[in-house]
Amino acid sequence: MTAIENYYDLLQQIEISDFKIGLYAKNPDEKEDLSKAEDQNATLRNELESLKMQLSEPSAIADEIRTSLIYVANGVLSSFAKIKQWGSYYPDLSQSMVIPGYLFGKILMDFNTALKYEGAKPIFQIYMSQREWDYKPFESLMQSLKDELIKANFSSKMEAIEYYEHIRECVIAIVDDLRNTGII
């Protein structure tokens, strides 16, 4: 497991631990379990802080992650360009699945793979459909992220994590807009 994978694993364990603490706190009969959960939570948070310090140290791999994130953005933009060449086709929002908006999860997973596996370059393709939707804002976002990444230089893995979280927030904002307009 890479250090970045471990970081996200610890975040998930802390989230589960927080949930348990919330449950135990509501029941006075669970004081012993609450105490154990709070101790475990404190241990996990200490591990996370230690790992954050380690991930904040200079690392040559951090810039490899940056180039992999560029690779993913290029792949998305290239796929969109190929779809445009077909004429009246659009990126398939569900990617041949029954999950509306699966396209965005798939793209985020590719960015996540580039991050967690510290420079991996995922193989992906974007399916097309005739269902019309305005993907220009998403295409503009991908171009903007690519341009930012080209100008950037990550000196630590923590910077790569922070940039991935920025990507994630931007994509989620677009998904929310599409959801609010009833497209997905």
Secondary structure, DSSP 8 states (H G I E B T S, - for coil): --HHHHHHHHHHHHHHHHHHHHHHHH-GGGHHHHHHHHHHHHHHHHHHHHHHHHHTSB-THHHHHHHHHHHHHHHHHHHHHHHHHTSS-EE-TTTTSSSTTHHHHHHHHHHHHHHHTTS--------EES-----HHHHHHHHHHHHHHHH----BHHHHHHHHHHHHHHHHHHHHHHHHTT--
